[in-house]
Amino acid sequence: MDPIEEKGIIVEGKDLEDTLNAASEKLGVERINMEYRVIDSGAGGVFGLFQKKKVTIRAWEKSSVSAVREAEEFLAKIIEKMGLNADVSGKETPDGIILNIKGDSEGLVIGRRGQTLDALQYIINRYVHRNHDRDLRVIIDSEGYRSRREAQIKRMAIEIGRKVKRLGKPVAAQPMVSGERRLFHLALKPDRELRTESRGEGERRKVIVYPAKRNR
């Protein structure tokens, strides 16, 4: 049996609807956040000669729901240990778990070019993957920083691309972390007049944009 199911509870009821409601109440979660397996459907005996048995199920909280809660709690503890005053809220999305940090210490939580956010994100993902699906992705943001930075990088890529076309020679962008370099590459990928390449090591690694039909 799946180990997640083993953590659940066994509940009986007069029918499936009644049993699911009882399981939801006992687990303290909404039914949409619960999974279950029918152990006994409660079917009656031959020709109805025997009294219908109760429906029995094993129910448990969805792994993704518990992962959101665990990630929230763990990140909140880290923020507290950092001596920062901030709240953590989480939600499940099609892209994974989004944790948002909101408080008076936004700049300290984000760090230079988002490096503190990235470090926290790495730690939380490692923590969540210990007990949950390794494909479950956790993204940590603070007051919309990720979306603002993503838009900024796309604008930067387009501006540099225009400059390369105008000058006819390579132009280097500022150093960026790996996730930001990926966004930069993707922003210019559809443009057949340009090509991009990452160069450098560590914190100095940057993207260089070249005219597609010219040698370096």
C-alpha positions in Angstrom: 0.0 0.0 0.0 1.1 3.5 -0.8 2.8 5.0 2.3 0.8 8.2 2.0 -2.4 6.1 2.5 -0.9 4.5 5.6 -0.8 8.0 7.1 -4.6 8.4 6.6 -7.6 7.3 8.7 -10.2 4.6 8.3 -13.8 5.9 8.4 -17.2 4.2 8.3 -20.6 5.6 7.3 -24.0 4.6 6.0 -23.1 5.6 2.4 -20.1 7.0 0.5 -21.3 10.7 0.8 -21.8 10.4 4.6 -18.4 8.6 4.9 -16.6 11.3 2.9 -18.1 14.1 4.9 -17.1 12.3 8.2 -13.5 11.8 6.9 -13.2 15.4 5.9 -14.3 16.5 9.3 -11.9 14.2 11.1 -8.9 15.1 8.9 -9.8 18.8 9.2 -9.5 19.4 5.5 -12.0 20.2 2.8 -13.1 17.3 0.6 -11.4 18.9 -2.4 -8.1 18.6 -0.5 -8.7 14.9 0.4 -8.1 11.6 -1.4 -9.5 8.3 -0.4 -9.7 4.6 -1.2 -12.8 2.4 -0.7 -12.1 -0.5 1.5 -15.7 -1.9 1.7 -18.5 -0.6 -0.6 -21.1 -1.8 1.9 -23.0 -3.8 -0.7 -25.9 -5.9 0.8 -26.1 -9.7 0.9 -27.8 -12.1 -1.6 -31.3 -10.9 -2.6 -31.2 -8.3 0.2 -31.5 -11.1 2.8 -28.7 -9.5 4.9 -28.5 -6.0 6.3 -26.5 -3.6 4.2 -23.0 -3.1 5.7 -21.5 0.3 6.3 -19.2 1.9 3.7 -15.6 1.9 4.8 -12.9 4.0 3.3 -9.3 5.1 4.0 -8.9 8.8 3.6 -5.9 11.1 3.6 -4.9 14.7 2.9 -3.6 15.3 -0.6 0.2 15.2 -0.6 0.4 18.6 -2.4 -1.8 20.2 0.3 0.3 18.9 3.2 3.4 20.0 1.2 2.1 23.6 1.1 1.5 23.6 4.8 4.9 22.1 5.6 6.7 24.5 3.3 5.0 27.5 4.8 5.9 26.4 8.3 9.5 25.6 7.5 10.1 28.9 5.6 8.5 30.9 8.4 10.9 29.3 10.9 13.9 30.2 8.7 12.6 33.8 8.3 12.3 34.0 12.1 15.9 32.7 12.6 17.1 35.4 10.2 15.7 37.9 12.6 13.2 39.3 10.0 9.6 40.3 10.6 7.6 38.8 7.7 4.6 36.6 7.1 4.6 33.5 4.7 1.6 32.5 2.7 1.4 29.6 0.3 -0.9 28.2 -2.4 -0.9 25.4 -5.0 -0.8 26.4 -8.7 -0.4 24.5 -12.0 3.3 25.5 -11.9 3.8 24.2 -8.3 3.7 25.7 -4.8 4.0 29.4 -4.6 5.2 30.8 -1.2 5.0 34.6 -0.8 7.0 36.5 1.8 5.4 39.7 2.9 6.7 42.1 5.5 8.9 45.1 6.4 12.2 43.3 5.4 11.4 42.8 1.7 14.9 43.9 0.5 16.7 41.7 2.9 14.6 38.7 2.0 15.1 39.2 -1.7 18.9 40.0 -1.5 21.2 41.2 -4.3 19.6 40.2 -7.7 17.3 37.8 -5.8 20.1 35.6 -4.5 18.6 35.3 -1.0 15.3 34.3 -2.5 17.0 31.7 -4.7 18.9 30.3 -1.7 15.7 30.0 0.4 14.0 28.4 -2.6 16.7 25.8 -2.9 16.5 24.9 0.8 12.7 24.7 0.8 12.7 22.5 -2.3 15.2 20.1 -0.7 13.0 20.0 2.5 9.8 19.3 0.6 11.3 16.7 -1.6 12.2 14.6 1.4 8.6 13.6 2.0 6.9 14.4 -1.2 7.1 14.0 -5.0 10.4 15.3 -6.3 8.6 16.8 -9.3 6.7 19.1 -7.0 8.3 22.5 -7.5 8.3 25.3 -4.8 8.7 28.9 -5.9 9.5 31.6 -3.4 8.6 35.2 -4.1 8.3 38.4 -2.1 5.8 41.1 -3.0 5.8 40.1 -6.7 9.6 40.5 -7.1 9.8 37.4 -9.5 7.3 38.8 -12.0 8.8 42.3 -11.9 12.3 40.9 -12.4 11.2 38.6 -15.2 9.6 41.6 -17.0 12.8 43.6 -16.5 15.0 40.8 -17.9 12.8 40.5 -21.0 12.9 44.2 -21.6 16.7 44.1 -21.2 17.0 41.2 -23.7 14.9 43.0 -26.3 16.9 46.3 -25.9 20.2 44.5 -26.2 18.9 42.6 -29.2 18.0 45.9 -30.9 21.5 47.3 -30.1 23.2 44.2 -31.6 21.2 44.6 -34.8 22.0 48.3 -34.9 25.7 47.9 -34.3 26.2 44.6 -36.1 28.4 43.3 -33.3 28.1 41.3 -30.0 26.9 42.9 -26.9 27.1 41.4 -23.3 24.4 41.7 -20.7 25.1 42.2 -17.0 26.0 39.1 -15.0 22.9 37.1 -14.0 22.0 34.0 -12.0 21.1 30.8 -14.0 17.3 31.3 -13.8 17.6 34.8 -15.1 20.0 33.8 -17.9 17.4 31.2 -19.0 14.7 33.9 -19.2 17.1 36.1 -21.2 17.8 33.3 -23.7 14.1 32.5 -24.1 13.2 36.1 -24.7 15.4 36.2 -27.8 15.0 32.6 -29.0 12.3 33.5 -31.5 14.5 36.1 -33.2 16.3 34.4 -36.0 18.6 37.5 -36.5 20.2 36.9 -33.2 21.8 34.1 -31.2 22.8 34.0 -27.5 25.5 32.3 -25.5 26.4 32.2 -21.8 30.0 33.0 -20.9 32.0 33.3 -17.7 32.2 31.6 -14.4 30.2 31.8 -11.1 28.8 35.2 -10.3 30.4 36.7 -13.4 28.6 34.5 -15.9 26.6 36.5 -18.4 24.7 36.2 -21.6 26.3 37.6 -24.8 24.1 38.3 -27.8 25.5 37.9 -31.3 24.3 38.7 -34.8 23.1 35.3 -36.2 25.0 35.6 -39.5 28.3 37.1 -38.3 31.3 35.4 -36.7 32.3 36.2 -33.2 
